[in-house]
Amino acid sequence: MKPNSTFRFFALLAIIPIVGLACLGGTPTPTDEPVVNPPVVMDTPVQEPSPEPPPPTEAPIQPAAQDFFTEEFDGDISNWSQVVSSNGADGDTSQANVSVEDGKLIFDLGKWLIAYVFYDPYIYTDVRLDITVENRGTNINNVLLVCRASEEGRYLVNIANSGLFAIYAFDGIKGTYNRIADGGSNKIKAGKEFNDYALVCIDKTLTIYINGSEVRKYTDNQYVLRDGQVGVGVASENQVPVKLEFENVTISQP
């Protein structure tokens, strides 16, 4: 595992001349008291104190990326990137909506689509990935767990809500999915239910857990992918709506 990664001011020129009274009489006689014009009083300009400048705005402190943690999708998720592709000739990627709402990562897909989110900051070798997901759509859907995703390829576990599962090795050079193991389990809760799924990648061995039970272990001696990102996703087929809500994703040491 390694890091991937505003014074204004008012000048009140209160120059208020108090105009002296002009002497409008004739020439004064010695008995007349002299007329004294009062002095013009000129106030010194008063400058109002300028307001205190606001404190500098500091950028919010972003939490450091963690390697092993539980993502509950209730804060900043900028460390997760999404990838959408078609899962068949009729797949229209504009019909893929991946969003976060009410602390859930939501996949809402049209027909024949695949959508992933990958955790970008770290590259993992041996790792465990746990998810809790709720099905809110049709029973025909596939939950995806990924480890060791890189340009070379990735390992992918596809768990169908119907009760079947398969392990694939994706060849990043050829762009092909190769099924290397499969099976079925009555531990999968079909319909609008919650399921807990886990994928453990240790050395060449991949292990699948469904609702706490180990259901398949496979050792890959053909593709032998060494390290990469982890991710989760959903694949749709020919029935909609496909809507799954991920409550959390946990990345941990196996």
C-alpha positions, 0 to 999 in steps of 0.5 A: 500500500502506498499513497496515490493521491476587502477602507472605505472611510468617510472623510467628514470635511465638516468645514462649517464656516460660521459666517461673520455678520457684516457691518452695514452701518456708516463710518463709526464715530469715536463714541461708537463701539468698534464692530468686531467681526467674530472669528470664523471658526473652522473645525478640524476635519474629523475622520471617522475610524475605519471599520476593522477589516474582516479576518482572513478567510481560511480554506477549510482543512481537508481531512487527510486521506486514510488507508484503512477506514469506513466510508459512510458517505456523510462528508467530503467524498472527493477522494472517490472517482467514478467510472461509467461504461456500457454493459452491452450494445444498448447501454446509454451511459447518460442513464447512469446516475451515481450520487450521494444522498442522506449518507448513502452512495446511490447507483441508479442505472438504466439498462446494460450499464456498469458504474464504479467508484474507486478510492483514489489515494491509495494503492493496495496489495493485500486488502479486505473490502466490506460493504452493506448495500440495500436493493431498492429496485428490480431483483435483476442487478449485480453488486461489484467489488474490486481489488488491485485495479490498475492499468494492468487490470483488476479482480472483480467479484460480481454478486447477483441479487438472484443468488449467483456470483462470479470472480473475473480477472479484467485484462486492462490491455485487451479490455476483456473480462475473464471468468475465473470462478463462480458459484451460488449461495443461499446466503444472498437475500433476494428482493428489497433487502440489505446484504453484507458482502466482502472481498479479501485479496491476499497474495494470489487468493481471493475470498468472498463473504456473503452476510458473514459466511465464506462462500468461495475461495480461489487462487489465481495462478494465471493473471496474478495481479499484484496491486491497485485501487479498490472500488465498488459498483453496480451492473444492470441488465435488461430490467429497470429500475436498478437502484442500489444504496450503499450504506458504507464501504470499509477498507481494512487489513485482511 
